[in-house]
Amino acid sequence: MRLYAVVAAGGFRRYATYRVATAAGVFTNTVFGFILAYTYIALWDERPQLGGYDQSQALTYVWLGQALLMTCAMMGGGFEDELIERIRTGDIAIDLYRPADLQLWWLAGDLGRAAFHLLGRGIVPMVLGALAFDLALPVSPLTWVAFLVSVALGVVVSFAVRFLVALSAFWLMDGTGVMQMCWLVGLFFSGMLLPLNLFPGLLGDVARALPWSSLLQVPADVFLGTHTGWDLVRAYAFQGGWALVLLAAGRALQSVATRRVVVQGG
């Protein structure tokens, strides 16, 4: 486990070196946060309890989305591009020779990346949003802890989805198109564009049951106090269940892909 802790720390330091990119990202997240916030204000002025949120909760949801956009890699930008490129060039063979598990290696690095983005690109937009608008911030420290646990589970679910997509490059040789479709679906079904509580009927039920809801909708509801007690346990079980299923699927696909490399003489 010490190896993977070192890899995670390396992932954190790697992204921490891009200070200008981080500053630009904070600026972008803040600008889009203000645009979405005023859009939500217009919506909630017409429907004060839209989706079960009051206006303060809706605005909090907006800024949580900006804080978690890169943390949960809802638009990509994590390890997947590098992994796809290594598969395409054949450098993945070097990774398979390492005395480390391929999936855990990339997961550790992605956890480091997510930790940096939560701190480096999440806190400042959230603080600026709280200064400009009346946000529904939790009073209890336990709610903050519960939120961070939910975010961590969401990051693992996000990794598991992107790992599966990246492995498709073993067959497609170029996973760019699949990756773009993945983040488009992720943006929609994570609740980044609109809270999933606003989706009507069957669409809403399906959206909330898909793994992408673990990236934003579930953590946001934990932050807003919607999930408490046994309902919080069920929310964790939902996220953890998807994480286990998707990680197991990635493990199985990795095994098949490894055999394919061996057959091809890679």
C-alpha positions, 0 to 999 in steps of 0.5 A, spaced: 500 500 500 505 504 501 507 504 493 500 506 491 500 512 497 507 514 493 503 514 487 497 518 489 502 523 492 506 524 486 499 525 482 497 530 487 504 534 486 504 533 478 498 537 478 500 542 483 506 544 478 501 547 473 500 553 477 497 558 471 493 552 468 490 552 475 489 559 476 485 559 469 481 553 471 479 557 477 477 563 473 473 559 468 469 555 474 468 562 477 465 565 471 461 559 469 458 559 476 456 566 476 452 564 469 449 558 472 447 562 478 443 567 475 440 562 470 438 558 476 435 565 480 431 566 474 428 559 474 427 559 481 424 566 481 418 562 477 418 556 481 421 557 488 421 549 490 423 547 483 426 540 484 425 540 492 430 545 493 429 552 495 433 558 491 439 558 496 440 550 496 439 551 488 445 556 488 449 552 493 448 546 488 451 550 482 457 552 486 458 545 488 458 543 481 463 548 479 467 545 485 467 538 483 467 538 475 474 537 475 475 533 482 470 528 479 473 529 472 466 530 469 469 533 462 475 528 462 482 531 464 485 525 468 489 519 467 485 516 461 488 520 455 495 518 457 493 511 458 489 511 451 496 513 448 500 508 452 495 503 449 496 506 442 503 506 442 504 499 445 508 503 452 502 499 456 507 493 455 512 496 460 506 498 465 504 490 465 511 489 467 511 493 473 511 489 480 504 493 481 497 492 479 495 496 473 488 498 475 490 500 482 496 504 479 492 508 475 487 509 481 492 511 486 494 517 481 487 519 479 486 520 487 492 524 488 489 528 482 482 529 485 485 531 491 489 537 488 483 539 484 478 539 490 483 543 494 486 547 488 480 548 483 474 547 488 475 551 494 476 558 491 470 558 487 466 555 492 468 561 497 467 566 492 460 563 490 458 564 498 461 571 498 456 573 492 450 569 494 446 566 500 448 559 500 446 553 504 452 551 507 452 546 513 453 548 520 455 541 523 462 539 521 459 531 521 455 534 514 462 536 511 465 529 513 459 526 510 460 530 504 467 528 503 466 521 504 461 521 498 466 525 494 471 520 495 466 515 493 464 519 487 471 520 484 472 512 485 466 511 480 468 516 476 475 513 475 472 506 474 468 509 468 474 512 465 478 506 466 473 502 462 473 507 457 480 507 456 481 500 456 477 500 449 483 503 446 486 495 446 480 494 440 479 501 437 486 503 438 484 510 439 479 511 444 478 519 443 471 518 440 469 514 446 471 518 451 468 524 448 461 520 448 463 518 455 464 525 458 458 528 454 453 523 457 457 524 464 455 531 464 448 530 463 447 524 467 451 527 473 446 533 474 452 538 472 447 541 467 441 541 471 439 537 478 437 530 476 431 531 481 428 536 475 428 530 470 421 528 469 418 521 470 422 515 468 428 519 465 429 522 472 428 515 475 433 512 470 438 518 471 438 517 478 440 510 478 446 510 473 453 511 476 454 518 474 449 521 479 454 519 484 459 524 481 455 530 483 447 529 485 449 524 491 454 528 494 450 535 493 444 532 496 449 529 502 452 536 503 445 539 503 442 535 508 438 531 504 441 524 506 441 523 513 441 517 518 440 511 514 438 514 508 446 517 508 448 509 509 443 508 503 447 513 499 454 511 500 451 503 499 449 506 492 456 509 490 460 504 493 456 498 489 457 502 483 464 503 484 465 495 486 461 493 480 465 498 475 472 496 478 470 489 477 468 490 470 475 494 469 478 488 472 475 483 468 476 487 461 483 488 463 484 481 464 481 480 457 486 486 454 492 483 457 491 476 454 490 480 447 496 483 448 500 477 449 496 473 443 499 479 439 506 479 441 506 485 445 
